[in-house]
Amino acid sequence: MEAFLDTFFNIDIMLQALPLLLKGAVVTLKLCAVVIVLGLCGGLMLALGALSPRRWLRWSSIVYIDLFRAVPPLVLLVFVYSGLPFAGIRLSPFVAVVIAFFLNNSAYFAEVFRAGITSVPKGQSEAARATGLSPVQCMGYIVLPQAVRNVLPDLLSNTVEVVKLTSLASVVSLSELLYSANMARSVTYNSSPLVMAAILYLAVLWPLVRVISRYQRGLAVN
C-alpha cells in the first residue's frame, strides 16, 4: 500500500508539478473555448443545411455530418497534423487540434440541433409565418429558442465530451493538461502528476455534470 501511495499520490511531487499542470490547464481551457464555440456555430449551420429544402445543401450537409461522425477523432487529428504537410499545408499543433475537433464536434452538435429543431411542432412555424414573420425571423425568434431549450442537456453533455476529447491533443505535442502531466511524469518517474491532472479535469467537469443532472431532473418534474 505504501508503494502504491508513493507512486500515485505523492503529495510533494504533485505540488512540484502543479505549476506546470496549471499552465497546461490554461491551454486546455483555451482550446475548449475555441472548439466549443466553433462547434456550436458550425453545428447550427449544418443542422439548418440538413433541413434545407434545397436538395444540394441538404445532402451535402448530411454527408458531412455522417462522414465526420464516423471518423475517429484521433485518426482525424493525426491526418490533419501529419497528413496535410504532404500537401504543403503546415499547421501549428493548436490550429491542427482546433480544425480536427471542429470537424468532428460540429457534426455531433449538428445532430443535436437538428433533433431540437424537428421537435418544435410545425404549427408554430406556420402560425408565425401567418403573422408576417420571414422564414429567418421565424427560425430565430420562434423555433430556435424552443429547440435549444429542448436539447440543452444534450448540448451540455456534448460540451463535457469536448473537454475530455482535448486530452487527445497530447498526441501532437500540444502542451495541454495531459501532455504537461506526462512531461512531469517522465521527469519525476512517478505517476502522481497524472493523478493531479485527473483531479484538475474533475474540478472543471464536475460542476458542469451537476448542472446537467439538475436541469434534467427539473425537466422530469415539469
Summary of the structure (lengths in Angstrom):
residues: 222
radius of gyration: 21.3
end to end distance: 48.9
largest distance: 73.7
contacts: 705
relative contact order: 0.16
helix: 87%
strand: 0%
